[in-house]
Amino acid sequence: MKECLILPTYQRNHFLWCALRSIREQDKKLKIFIFSDRGEDNEELLVVAKEFYAHLKITPRHNFYGNSYCVLQGLLWAYEHGYDLVHYSEDDVIHHADCLSWHREVHDRFDDVFCSCGWVFNLHAPITNDLMFAPWYYAPNSCFSREKLGLVVKHANPLYFCDMQKYVLETFPKSILHDKGKQRTTKFFEEDALIQYVMEQDKSQVAWRASALVDHIAPVGYNKPDGPKFEGTLEERIAQVESLIADHYWRADLFSRKIVEREIGHVLPRRNLRYLVKLPGGWSTEYSSELPKHQLPRKIHSVVLPKEAEIISL
C-alpha cells in the first residue's frame, strides 16, 4: 500500500517540530509532506523539515480565507500522486504512540468507512478505547482511503476557493447543515465543512475512538488570535510548547477539561492552588486556581494586574 502523511503549516515551526517528532517516534519511514501556506519559506522551517526527513512543499501566495487552500492542495497532491492511504494531521497535533497503527487497522477492517479521525469527537462519550462510528468529521487528525479522498478533492477548484460560502450552498443545497436546514446561509464552509458535506452526500460514517489518539495543543492561530504567545529562539519556543503538552491543567484551562480528559484517556483530578495577590496602593485579594503561578491570567477578579503586582503562594 502506498501511504503518506500530509501536514499543512504556517509560521508555527515550534508546534511543527513537536508534531513531527510525535509522528517519527511511531514510524521512521512514513513519507511526510509538509505544505507551507501562503508562500512561507524560511531557514528555520527548512531546518525542522530536514531534521525529521519530511518533504517541504511551498504553497503559492494567495488571499483565500483561512487555511482551506493549503489543506486541500496537500490532499489533492496526495491523490494525484496515487497514494492509497493518506494521513492528515495539523501542525499543532501531537500523536499518541498508537495513532498511525490505529488508523491503518481501521481502514484494513472497514474498507467502506468515509475516513477515520483521531481527535475528540464527543465530549459526553465515555472515556474508553472503544471503536465508535458517527456521521461527523473533525479536521485536526484524520486518514482517508484513496476512493473517499477522491470524492473530496474534486471540489478543490477555483470556484470553491474564491467564494467558499456560495460554493457549498450551491453544491450541497439540501444539506441540513445550512442554517439548520433553512438553506438561506451558512457559516460552515471551510475545508472541514466541505468534507462534512461530501460525507453527508456519500451517506457514510467516520470511525472514531472514544478517547482521542492525538492532543490538539495550539492555543493560538488565525481563528484564535488572543491565545498565549511562544517567544524566543526555536529551541526556547519548543521548550514552551513541550511544557504545555506536559501540563494537563494548563491545557484544561485553555481548551476545557472535557477535551483534555478525552485526550489523556482519564478523568483529570481537580487541584486547588491558593494565592495572595497584592497590588501597589494596598489592594489585595486571595485567588484559587488549578494553574501554577507563572500561568495565571493577567486579569484576576476583574482587575488587570500591573507588572508591579506581587503574587504569593499560600
C-alpha positions as CSV (number, residue, x, y, z in Angstrom):
1,M,0.0,0.0,0.0
2,K,1.3,3.4,-1.0
3,E,1.0,5.6,2.1
4,C,1.8,9.2,3.1
5,L,1.0,11.9,5.6
6,I,0.0,15.5,4.6
7,L,0.8,18.2,7.2
8,P,-0.1,21.9,6.5
9,T,1.7,24.6,8.4
10,Y,2.1,28.4,8.6
11,Q,4.6,30.2,10.8
12,R,4.4,27.8,13.7
13,N,7.7,26.0,13.5
14,H,7.8,25.2,17.2
15,F,4.5,23.4,17.0
16,L,5.5,21.7,13.8
17,W,8.7,20.4,15.4
18,C,6.8,18.8,18.2
19,A,4.2,17.4,15.8
20,L,6.8,15.8,13.6
21,R,8.7,14.3,16.5
22,S,5.5,12.5,17.6
23,I,5.0,11.1,14.1
24,R,8.6,10.0,13.6
25,E,8.5,8.2,17.0
26,Q,5.9,5.9,15.5
27,D,7.2,5.5,12.0
28,K,10.7,6.4,10.8
29,K,9.9,5.7,7.1
30,L,6.5,7.1,6.5
31,K,6.6,9.7,3.8
32,I,5.7,13.1,5.3
33,F,4.9,16.1,3.1
34,I,4.7,19.5,4.7
35,F,2.7,22.1,2.9
36,S,3.7,25.6,4.0
37,D,0.9,28.0,3.4
38,R,0.9,31.4,1.6
39,G,4.4,31.1,0.2
40,E,6.0,31.0,3.6
41,D,9.6,29.8,3.3
42,N,12.3,30.4,5.9
43,E,15.5,28.8,7.1
44,E,14.0,27.7,10.4
45,L,11.3,25.8,8.5
46,L,13.8,24.1,6.3
47,V,15.8,23.0,9.4
48,V,12.7,21.5,11.0
49,A,11.7,19.6,7.9
50,K,15.2,18.3,7.4
51,E,15.6,17.1,10.9
52,F,12.6,14.8,10.6
53,Y,13.2,13.7,7.0
54,A,10.0,15.5,5.8
55,H,9.5,16.8,2.2
56,L,8.7,20.5,2.2
57,K,6.3,22.0,-0.4
58,I,5.6,25.7,-0.5
59,T,2.0,26.6,-1.4
60,P,1.7,29.7,-3.6
61,R,0.8,33.1,-2.0
62,H,-3.0,33.6,-2.0
63,N,-5.7,35.7,-0.4
64,F,-8.2,33.0,0.2
65,Y,-9.8,32.8,3.7
66,G,-8.2,30.6,6.3
67,N,-6.0,27.5,5.5
68,S,-8.5,25.6,3.3
69,Y,-6.5,26.2,0.2
70,C,-3.3,24.8,1.7
71,V,-5.1,21.8,3.2
72,L,-6.9,20.9,0.0
73,Q,-3.9,21.4,-2.2
74,G,-2.0,19.0,0.0
75,L,-4.8,16.3,-0.1
76,L,-5.2,16.9,-3.9
77,W,-1.4,16.4,-4.4
78,A,-1.5,13.1,-2.5
79,Y,-4.5,11.9,-4.6
80,E,-2.9,12.9,-7.9
81,H,0.3,11.1,-6.9
82,G,-1.5,7.8,-6.4
83,Y,-1.4,7.3,-2.6
84,D,-3.8,4.6,-1.4
85,L,-3.9,5.7,2.3
86,V,-3.5,9.4,3.1
87,H,-3.0,10.5,6.7
88,Y,-3.8,14.1,7.5
89,S,-2.5,16.0,10.6
90,E,-2.3,19.6,11.5
91,D,0.9,21.3,12.7
92,D,-0.4,21.6,16.3
93,V,-1.4,17.9,16.7
94,I,0.7,15.6,18.9
95,H,0.3,11.9,18.1
96,H,-0.1,9.3,20.7
97,A,2.1,6.2,20.2
98,D,-0.7,4.1,18.6
99,C,-2.2,6.8,16.4
100,L,-0.9,5.7,13.0
101,S,-1.4,2.0,13.7
102,W,-5.0,2.6,14.8
103,H,-5.8,4.4,11.5
104,R,-4.2,1.6,9.5
105,E,-6.1,-1.1,11.4
106,V,-9.5,0.7,10.9
107,H,-9.0,1.1,7.2
108,D,-7.9,-2.5,6.9
109,R,-11.1,-3.7,8.7
110,F,-13.6,-1.3,7.3
111,D,-13.0,-0.5,3.6
112,D,-16.3,1.4,3.2
113,V,-15.7,3.9,6.1
114,F,-15.5,7.5,4.8
115,C,-12.4,8.2,6.9
116,S,-11.0,7.7,10.4
117,C,-10.5,10.6,12.8
118,G,-8.1,10.7,15.8
119,W,-9.2,13.7,17.9
120,V,-12.1,14.1,20.4
121,F,-15.5,13.7,18.7
122,N,-17.9,13.8,21.6
123,L,-17.5,15.5,25.0
124,H,-20.1,13.2,26.5
125,A,-18.8,9.9,25.3
126,P,-17.3,7.6,27.9
127,I,-13.5,7.7,28.2
128,T,-12.7,4.3,26.8
129,N,-10.8,2.8,23.9
130,D,-14.0,1.6,22.2
131,L,-14.4,2.0,18.5
132,M,-17.2,4.4,17.5
133,F,-18.9,5.4,14.3
134,A,-20.5,8.8,13.7
135,P,-21.5,10.9,10.7
136,W,-19.2,13.7,11.8
137,Y,-15.7,15.0,10.8
138,Y,-13.2,17.0,12.8
139,A,-10.1,18.2,11.0
140,P,-7.1,18.0,13.3
141,N,-6.2,14.4,12.6
142,S,-7.7,12.0,10.0
143,C,-7.0,9.3,7.5
144,F,-8.6,8.7,4.1
145,S,-8.6,5.9,1.6
146,R,-7.9,6.9,-2.0
147,E,-11.5,6.2,-3.0
148,K,-13.1,8.5,-0.4
149,L,-10.4,11.2,-0.8
150,G,-11.3,11.4,-4.5
151,L,-14.8,12.5,-3.5
152,V,-13.3,15.4,-1.5
153,V,-10.6,16.7,-3.8
154,K,-12.7,17.1,-6.8
155,H,-14.1,20.2,-5.1
156,A,-10.6,21.7,-4.7
157,N,-11.2,24.1,-7.5
158,P,-11.2,27.9,-8.1
159,L,-15.0,28.2,-7.7
160,Y,-14.7,26.9,-4.1
161,F,-11.7,28.9,-3.1
162,C,-13.0,32.2,-4.5
163,D,-16.3,32.0,-2.6
164,M,-16.5,29.1,-0.2
165,Q,-19.8,30.1,1.3
166,K,-21.5,30.4,-2.1
167,Y,-20.0,27.2,-3.4
168,V,-21.2,25.0,-0.5
169,L,-24.7,26.5,-0.6
170,E,-25.0,25.8,-4.4
171,T,-23.2,22.5,-4.5
172,F,-24.9,21.0,-1.5
173,P,-28.3,22.8,-1.5
174,K,-30.2,20.2,0.5
175,S,-27.7,19.9,3.4
176,I,-29.3,20.1,6.9
177,L,-26.1,21.9,7.9
178,H,-27.1,25.1,6.2
179,D,-28.7,27.4,8.7
180,K,-30.3,24.5,10.4
181,G,-31.8,23.2,7.2
182,K,-33.3,26.5,6.0
183,Q,-30.7,26.8,3.2
184,R,-30.6,30.6,3.4
185,T,-27.0,31.0,4.5
186,T,-24.2,29.1,6.3
187,K,-21.1,29.9,8.4
188,F,-19.9,26.3,7.8
189,F,-17.8,26.5,4.7
190,E,-14.0,25.9,5.3
191,E,-12.3,22.7,4.3
192,D,-13.6,20.7,7.3
193,A,-17.1,21.7,6.4
194,L,-16.6,20.8,2.8
195,I,-15.5,17.3,3.8
196,Q,-18.6,17.1,6.1
197,Y,-20.9,18.0,3.2
198,V,-19.2,15.3,1.0
199,M,-19.6,12.7,3.7
200,E,-23.3,13.6,4.2
201,Q,-23.8,13.2,0.4
202,D,-22.0,9.9,0.4
203,K,-24.2,8.7,3.3
204,S,-21.2,7.1,5.0
205,Q,-19.7,7.1,8.5
206,V,-16.4,8.2,10.2
207,A,-14.6,5.8,12.5
208,W,-13.5,7.2,15.9
209,R,-12.2,6.0,19.2
210,A,-14.0,7.2,22.3
211,S,-10.7,8.6,23.7
212,A,-8.5,10.6,21.4
213,L,-5.4,9.4,19.7
214,V,-3.9,12.9,19.5
215,D,-3.6,16.1,21.5
216,H,-4.6,19.3,19.8
217,I,-2.4,21.8,21.6
218,A,-2.1,25.2,19.9
219,P,-3.8,27.9,21.9
220,V,-3.3,30.5,19.1
221,G,-3.9,30.6,15.4
222,Y,-5.7,32.7,12.7
223,N,-9.0,31.7,14.4
224,K,-7.7,32.1,17.9
225,P,-5.7,35.4,17.9
226,D,-5.7,36.1,21.6
227,G,-4.1,32.9,23.0
228,P,-0.7,32.9,24.8
229,K,2.3,33.6,22.7
230,F,5.5,31.5,22.5
231,E,8.6,33.6,22.0
232,G,12.4,33.3,21.8
233,T,14.6,31.0,19.7
234,L,13.3,27.9,18.1
235,E,14.7,25.8,21.0
236,E,13.1,28.1,23.6
237,R,9.7,28.0,21.9
238,I,9.9,24.2,21.5
239,A,10.5,24.0,25.3
240,Q,7.5,26.2,25.9
241,V,5.3,24.0,23.7
242,E,6.6,20.9,25.5
243,S,5.6,22.5,28.8
244,L,2.1,23.0,27.5
245,I,1.9,19.4,26.3
246,A,3.0,18.1,29.7
247,D,0.8,20.3,31.8
248,H,-2.7,18.9,31.5
249,Y,-4.1,21.5,33.9
250,W,-2.8,24.4,31.7
251,R,-4.4,22.8,28.7
252,A,-7.6,22.2,30.5
253,D,-7.8,25.9,31.3
254,L,-7.1,26.9,27.7
255,F,-9.3,24.3,25.9
256,S,-11.7,22.8,28.6
257,R,-11.4,19.9,31.0
258,K,-13.6,17.6,29.0
259,I,-11.4,17.8,25.9
260,V,-8.2,17.2,27.8
261,E,-9.6,14.3,29.7
262,R,-10.5,12.6,26.4
263,E,-7.1,13.4,25.0
264,I,-5.2,11.9,28.0
265,G,-7.7,9.0,28.4
266,H,-8.7,9.5,32.1
267,V,-10.5,11.9,34.4
268,L,-8.3,14.8,35.5
269,P,-8.3,15.2,39.3
270,R,-9.0,18.6,40.5
271,R,-6.3,20.6,42.3
272,N,-6.6,23.8,44.2
273,L,-3.7,26.2,44.4
274,R,-4.2,29.3,46.5
275,Y,-2.5,32.7,46.0
276,L,-2.4,36.1,47.7
277,V,-2.4,38.9,45.0
278,K,-1.1,42.3,46.2
279,L,-1.1,45.5,44.1
280,P,0.7,48.8,44.7
281,G,-1.5,51.0,46.8
282,G,-2.6,48.3,49.3
283,W,-5.3,46.4,47.3
284,S,-5.1,42.6,47.8
285,T,-7.2,39.6,47.2
286,E,-7.0,35.8,47.6
287,Y,-7.3,33.7,44.4
288,S,-7.7,30.0,43.8
289,S,-6.7,28.2,40.6
290,E,-5.5,24.9,39.2
291,L,-2.7,26.8,37.4
292,P,0.8,27.4,38.7
293,K,1.8,31.0,39.4
294,H,3.6,31.6,36.0
295,Q,0.4,30.5,34.1
296,L,-2.1,32.6,36.0
297,P,-4.3,35.0,33.9
298,R,-3.4,38.7,33.8
299,K,-6.9,39.6,34.9
300,I,-8.0,38.4,38.3
301,H,-11.3,39.2,40.0
302,S,-12.0,41.8,37.2
303,V,-8.6,43.6,37.8
304,V,-5.9,43.7,35.2
305,L,-2.7,43.1,37.1
306,P,0.2,45.6,36.5
307,K,3.7,44.4,36.3
308,E,4.3,45.5,39.8
309,A,1.7,43.0,41.2
310,E,3.0,40.6,43.7
311,I,1.6,37.0,43.7
312,I,2.4,34.9,46.8
313,S,1.6,31.2,47.0
314,L,-0.3,30.3,50.2
